[in-house]
Amino acid sequence: MDQIVNKLLLSKLCTEGDNSIAVYNPADDSVIGYIPSLSSSEIYQKIEQSKAAQQKWQGKTASERSAVLQRWYQLVLENADDLARIMTMEQGKPLAEAKGEVMYGASFIQWFAEEAKRTYGETIPTPVASRRLMTIKQPVGVTAAITPWNFPIAMITRKAAPALAAGCSCLVKPANQTPLSAYAIAELAYQAGLPQELLVVINNHSSVVVGDIFCNHEDIKKLSFTGSTEVGRTLIKLTADTVKRTSMELGGNAPFIVFEDADLDAAVAGAVASKFRNAGQTCVCANRFYVHDSIYDQFVDKFITAVSHLKIGNGLDEGVSIGPLIDKKSKTNVLHLIDQARAQGAQLRFGGESLAGCFMQPTILSEVTQDMSIVSQEIFGPIAPVLRFNDVDDLIEKANDTIYGLASYFYTQDLNRAFKVAEALEYGMVGINEGIISTEVAPFGGVKQSGFGREGAKQGIEEYLSTKYLCIGGM
Ligand code: SIN
């Protein structure tokens, strides 16, 4: 076992039993270890402890909080290789990609360590001569995060770092498939000097149990969720009784558009990166490709050539670029989408085969049309459905014809068109001549049923702050 697993994780692992959750390696279905499932009363106790710790933490200066986050950031960098190995083992993504995620996750800690010092209020010109008006920003209090398995570290730091920087505490419920990365990243925060009650990892056999407690507990003032739109809807309803602040980063159905004047090689490279990162298991993955009729065949040929070079295998092995899907259920769903599309008239141009265990071939489908079910569903797997278009207005209508509005992409060399299309796309994020757009310095988030709230950037910390208005009279 890796050094970090020994040093940081062994104390968190437990033996197989009723109160334990098995963690599997999706590459070979082996059990990596067991983690404890906390009872409801243990979770309530952790919330109480977190509340007490948060009250002290908010009394620290921004510089003091920032210093702890800076130390955490440094420790994540020092342990990046080990963190990446843990991630690959429990999540499946190739090691280089896992390392990329560790660095991406670390970037949120560094960014919010800096933003901690910039939570400015404002002075407001007074309408009454005897008064002075101002606002101050204060932490919302104890917060909770429910994070997904596709980014086991970055989705935690993107929520916990701004929470901690703002003076909040954060209880994290990681996905049951990937809790070891959560424990490891939290352990490094403790080593950096963060009191354990401020960043608490909570697992239970049932995500519903934890979700219910998080949503209904009076002392939890904010819930941040990354996951499916379906679960997001339930959480929004459940948080209504306590009128809790929420931010929701939900599903996507990203269009990837290639105009006739696009740099075709750049578009193909962007398409591969956007579609096949994490085996197609990201909320911002290109979900459907619209390619202008005049370059359609050329694009599809080049796309097939590029995808044929992707190496499938255990993410720990050298040179692998596509790992397994997270579990067999997920693979079954994805394969079903291929069968369904073919039955509806799509042509299988590459891949399409189920491989051993959780592995499957990256797949390209051509002659896909807007009415096919694969176009309206979030695929969450390595399938690229390619559609033809001719007319821009019709294209925009089709690109926007979805309940989702997270990421979108298009390739063109025409600046005029770039602005018009970017403005017309009903999405929270638009990549123009870029297939990977995520960064800690820009606001990540969606519109429509892809959710609300923004993560990263200067907006990210606002989600964890309340604005208080002060009116000073008798001047
Ligand atoms: C996600 O898939 O939810 C996050 C992807 C990213 O941050 O790039």
Residues whose N, C-alpha, C, O or C-beta is under 5 A from the ligand:
A	BS01	SIN	T282 C283 V284 S438
